[in-house]
Amino acid sequence: MNDRVVPAGRIATFVSCFLVMLSMASYARMGTQISPAAIGWMPVAAPAELNAPGAQWIKVEARAGHKMLAAVFRPQGAGPFPVVVVLHGASGLQPDHLALAEEVARAGFVVVAGCWQLIASPPAAAPNPVCSEAPPQAAWQADPAANSGKELIAAARTLPGVRSDRVGLYGLSRGGNAALWAASTGASVQAVVVDAPAHLPLRVDPPPPSTQSAVAGLAAPTLLLHGTADRVVPVDQSREYERAARALGKPIRAVYIDGMGHMVTFTPPAREAEALAEVRRKTQPEARRQAIEFLREHLK
């Protein structure tokens, strides 16, 4: 008798989807409502280009037929847990984003790290293939309020085992721009962490409107982190945003790290000069701890 050989990749896909659905079923038995089809997301297999042990993967429906691929990390325990949405920068979704998301999850959060945008400008040499179905950069340039990852935020609220009333954003570089726009234009989140947010991106032509044009709508407590030696997004952009936010009485906390380059809680893909790298080795763990503690303070 001839046995049929099933390709290993097909087995992995089946197992991944089965485990996600099994997780949903277990949460449903605990009384958590879930209807992925109704709210525009579905479980999918991990992408071949990007995987992380312990991550569950979903695909979220976005505007104009686009889709946002996202990894979901869960802490230990039954929950429900607050949820944090991680928005990547101009490099697209990378393994280091998943490592950061996993670390935040260990602190007691369900964390969603997803493709909110298909990048089309430097420093990405080419669009990130993992995010090939995501909304294009041009849409964000034209209308950042509508193209700031709000579909990921909405989907995160409906995941099994989360507290839909305790949602935080963690935006890095260009993702910090998106986080501030989303939080200031109706996303209804309870905490925002932005690391080197690109308030007015210098490497995008034309740039989207500055985040300052939306600061009046910011209501959530916000932690702004920025290195003083950042050559990608000048620290003066964050200082100006902080002044504008404080003038309006917004709940903002700013931490500027002397001698740090671009992004203080995340290592950029480009190689740094040794002097900058040395500062990062010394200060990044504390900066990341502050970010997580801020999320705990406002979401727990």
C-alpha positions as CSV (number, residue, x, y, z in Angstrom):
1,M,0.0,0.0,0.0
2,N,1.3,3.5,-0.9
3,D,1.3,6.0,1.9
4,R,0.6,9.6,1.0
5,V,3.4,11.9,2.1
6,V,2.1,15.3,3.4
7,P,4.6,18.2,2.9
8,A,6.1,19.4,6.2
9,G,5.1,23.0,5.4
10,R,1.4,22.0,5.1
11,I,1.6,20.1,8.4
12,A,3.1,23.2,10.1
13,T,0.4,25.4,8.7
14,F,-2.4,23.1,9.8
15,V,-0.9,22.8,13.3
16,S,-0.5,26.5,13.7
17,C,-4.0,27.3,12.7
18,F,-5.4,24.5,14.9
19,L,-3.6,25.7,18.0
20,V,-4.9,29.3,17.5
21,M,-8.4,28.0,17.1
22,L,-8.0,25.8,20.2
23,S,-6.9,28.8,22.1
24,M,-10.0,30.7,21.0
25,A,-12.2,27.8,22.0
26,S,-10.7,27.6,25.5
27,Y,-11.2,31.3,26.1
28,A,-14.7,31.0,24.8
29,R,-15.4,28.4,27.4
30,M,-14.4,30.9,30.0
31,G,-17.1,33.3,28.8
32,T,-15.1,35.5,26.5
33,Q,-17.0,36.4,23.3
34,I,-15.2,35.9,20.1
35,S,-16.3,36.0,16.5
36,P,-13.3,36.7,14.2
37,A,-15.3,36.8,11.0
38,A,-17.6,39.4,12.5
39,I,-14.8,41.8,13.4
40,G,-12.5,41.3,10.4
41,W,-9.6,39.0,11.5
42,M,-8.7,35.4,11.2
43,P,-6.0,33.1,12.5
44,V,-3.3,32.2,10.0
45,A,0.0,30.3,9.9
46,A,3.3,31.9,10.8
47,P,5.0,33.5,7.8
48,A,8.0,31.6,6.5
49,E,10.1,34.8,6.6
50,L,9.3,35.7,10.2
51,N,8.5,33.3,13.0
52,A,8.7,33.3,16.8
53,P,8.1,30.5,19.2
54,G,5.0,31.1,21.2
55,A,3.5,33.6,18.8
56,Q,0.0,33.1,17.4
57,W,-0.6,34.8,14.0
58,I,-3.7,36.6,12.7
59,K,-4.6,38.6,9.6
60,V,-6.7,41.7,10.1
61,E,-8.9,43.3,7.4
62,A,-7.9,46.9,6.7
63,R,-9.1,49.7,4.4
64,A,-9.4,49.3,0.7
65,G,-9.0,45.5,0.8
66,H,-5.6,45.6,2.5
67,K,-4.6,43.2,5.3
68,M,-2.4,43.5,8.3
69,L,-0.5,40.4,9.4
70,A,0.2,40.4,13.1
71,A,1.8,38.2,15.8
72,V,0.0,37.8,19.1
73,F,2.0,37.0,22.3
74,R,0.3,36.0,25.6
75,P,1.5,36.0,29.2
76,Q,1.1,33.1,31.5
77,G,-2.2,32.8,33.3
78,A,-5.9,32.8,32.4
79,G,-6.5,36.5,32.1
80,P,-8.2,38.6,31.1
81,F,-5.1,40.9,30.4
82,P,-4.6,44.4,29.2
83,V,-3.5,44.5,25.6
84,V,-0.7,46.4,23.9
85,V,-0.4,47.1,20.2
86,V,3.2,47.5,18.9
87,L,3.6,49.6,15.7
88,H,6.8,49.1,13.8
89,G,9.0,51.7,12.2
90,A,10.3,52.3,8.7
91,S,12.1,48.9,8.5
92,G,8.7,47.1,8.6
93,L,8.0,44.2,11.0
94,Q,11.3,42.6,12.0
95,P,12.4,39.8,14.4
96,D,13.5,42.4,17.0
97,H,9.9,43.7,17.1
98,L,8.7,40.3,18.0
99,A,11.4,40.0,20.7
100,L,10.3,43.3,22.2
101,A,6.6,42.2,22.0
102,E,7.4,39.0,23.8
103,E,9.3,40.9,26.6
104,V,6.3,43.2,27.1
105,A,4.0,40.2,27.1
106,R,6.0,38.6,29.9
107,A,5.1,41.7,32.0
108,G,1.4,40.6,31.9
109,F,0.0,41.9,28.7
110,V,-1.4,40.4,25.5
111,V,0.7,42.0,22.8
112,V,-0.1,42.4,19.2
113,A,2.8,43.3,16.8
114,G,1.5,43.9,13.3
115,C,2.1,45.2,9.8
116,W,0.3,48.5,9.9
117,Q,2.1,49.8,6.8
118,L,3.9,48.6,3.7
119,I,7.1,50.8,3.7
120,A,8.2,52.3,0.4
121,S,11.1,54.5,1.4
122,P,14.6,54.3,3.0
123,P,16.0,52.9,5.2
124,A,14.1,49.9,3.8
125,A,15.9,48.8,0.6
126,A,12.7,47.2,-0.6
127,P,9.2,46.7,0.8
128,N,9.1,44.2,3.6
129,P,7.6,41.0,2.1
130,V,6.0,40.1,5.4
131,C,3.9,43.2,5.1
132,S,3.1,42.9,1.4
133,E,-0.6,43.2,2.0
134,A,-0.6,46.1,4.4
135,P,-1.8,49.6,3.5
136,P,0.7,51.5,1.4
137,Q,2.9,54.3,2.6
138,A,1.1,56.8,0.3
139,A,-2.1,56.3,2.2
140,W,-0.4,57.3,5.5
141,Q,1.2,60.3,3.8
142,A,-2.2,61.6,2.6
143,D,-4.3,60.8,5.7
144,P,-2.3,59.6,8.8
145,A,-5.4,59.7,11.0
146,A,-7.1,57.0,8.9
147,N,-4.0,55.0,8.2
148,S,-2.4,54.7,11.7
149,G,-3.0,51.1,12.5
150,K,-6.5,51.6,13.9
151,E,-7.7,48.3,12.5
152,L,-5.0,46.5,14.5
153,I,-6.2,48.3,17.6
154,A,-9.8,47.4,17.0
155,A,-8.9,43.7,16.4
156,A,-6.7,43.6,19.6
157,R,-9.8,44.6,21.7
158,T,-11.6,41.5,20.5
159,L,-8.9,38.9,21.0
160,P,-9.7,36.1,23.5
161,G,-8.7,36.8,27.1
162,V,-8.1,40.6,26.8
163,R,-9.5,43.5,28.6
164,S,-11.1,45.6,25.8
165,D,-11.2,48.6,28.2
166,R,-7.4,48.6,28.8
167,V,-5.5,49.1,25.6
168,G,-2.1,50.6,25.1
169,L,0.1,51.6,22.1
170,Y,3.8,51.2,21.8
171,G,5.1,53.0,18.7
172,L,8.6,53.0,17.4
173,S,9.9,55.8,15.1
174,R,7.4,56.0,12.2
175,G,5.2,53.7,14.4
176,G,5.4,56.4,17.0
177,N,3.9,58.9,14.5
178,A,1.1,56.4,13.9
179,A,0.5,55.8,17.6
180,L,0.2,59.5,18.3
181,W,-2.2,60.0,15.4
182,A,-4.3,57.0,16.4
183,A,-4.5,58.1,20.1
184,S,-5.3,61.7,19.1
185,T,-8.1,60.8,16.5
186,G,-10.5,58.5,18.2
187,A,-8.7,55.2,18.9
188,S,-9.7,55.4,22.6
189,V,-6.6,53.9,24.2
190,Q,-5.5,54.2,27.8
191,A,-1.7,54.5,27.5
192,V,0.8,55.4,24.8
193,V,4.5,54.8,24.7
194,V,6.4,56.4,21.7
195,D,10.1,55.8,21.1
196,A,11.8,58.3,18.9
197,P,8.5,59.2,17.2
198,A,8.8,60.7,13.7
199,H,6.6,63.7,14.3
200,L,7.6,65.1,10.9
201,P,9.5,62.4,9.0
202,L,12.5,63.8,7.2
203,R,13.0,60.9,4.8
204,V,9.5,60.9,3.4
205,D,8.5,63.1,0.5
206,P,5.9,64.5,0.9
207,P,5.8,64.0,4.7
208,P,2.4,63.4,6.4
209,P,1.1,66.3,8.5
210,S,3.0,66.8,11.8
211,T,1.7,65.0,14.9
212,Q,1.4,68.5,16.4
213,S,-1.6,69.1,14.2
214,A,-3.5,66.5,16.1
215,V,-2.1,66.9,19.7
216,A,-5.3,68.7,20.8
217,G,-7.1,65.3,20.6
218,L,-4.5,63.4,22.7
219,A,-6.2,62.2,26.0
220,A,-4.3,59.1,27.0
221,P,-1.2,59.3,29.3
222,T,1.8,59.3,27.0
223,L,5.4,58.5,27.6
224,L,7.8,60.1,25.1
225,L,11.3,58.6,24.8
226,H,14.0,60.1,22.6
227,G,17.8,60.0,22.4
228,T,19.6,63.3,22.2
229,A,22.0,62.0,19.5
230,D,19.3,60.7,17.2
231,R,20.2,61.6,13.6
232,V,17.2,59.9,12.0
233,V,14.5,61.8,13.9
234,P,16.0,64.9,15.5
235,V,15.2,65.1,19.2
236,D,14.0,68.7,18.7
237,Q,10.9,67.2,17.1
238,S,9.9,65.6,20.4
239,R,10.9,68.6,22.5
240,E,8.5,70.7,20.3
241,Y,5.8,68.1,20.6
242,E,6.2,68.0,24.4
243,R,6.0,71.8,24.7
244,A,2.8,71.8,22.6
245,A,1.2,69.0,24.6
246,R,2.1,70.6,27.9
247,A,0.7,73.9,26.8
248,L,-2.6,72.2,26.3
249,G,-2.5,70.4,29.6
250,K,-1.9,66.9,28.1
251,P,-0.8,64.1,30.4
252,I,2.7,63.6,28.9
253,R,6.0,62.4,30.4
254,A,9.2,62.9,28.4
255,V,12.5,61.1,28.9
256,Y,15.5,62.2,26.9
257,I,18.6,60.0,27.0
258,D,21.9,61.8,26.6
259,G,24.1,60.4,23.8
260,M,21.6,57.8,22.6
261,G,20.9,57.4,18.9
262,H,17.7,56.5,17.1
263,M,15.2,54.6,19.3
264,V,16.1,54.0,22.9
265,T,14.2,50.8,23.6
266,F,14.8,49.1,20.3
267,T,18.0,48.5,18.3
268,P,17.8,50.0,14.8
269,P,18.7,47.7,11.9
270,A,21.5,50.0,10.7
271,R,24.9,49.5,12.4
272,E,25.8,52.3,14.9
273,A,29.1,54.0,15.6
274,E,30.8,52.4,18.6
275,A,30.3,55.4,20.8
276,L,26.5,55.3,20.2
277,A,26.4,51.5,20.6
278,E,28.2,51.8,24.0
279,V,25.5,54.2,25.2
280,R,22.8,51.9,24.0
281,R,24.3,48.9,25.8
282,K,24.3,50.8,29.1
283,T,21.0,52.6,28.9
284,Q,18.6,50.5,26.8
285,P,17.6,48.0,29.5
286,E,16.6,50.8,31.8
287,A,14.7,52.6,29.0
288,R,12.8,49.5,28.2
289,R,12.0,48.9,31.9
290,Q,10.6,52.5,32.1
291,A,8.4,51.8,29.0
292,I,7.0,48.6,30.5
293,E,6.4,50.2,34.0
294,F,4.5,53.0,32.3
295,L,2.2,50.6,30.6
296,R,1.7,48.7,33.9
297,E,1.0,52.0,35.7
298,H,-1.8,53.0,33.3
299,L,-3.2,49.6,32.1
300,K,-3.1,47.3,35.1
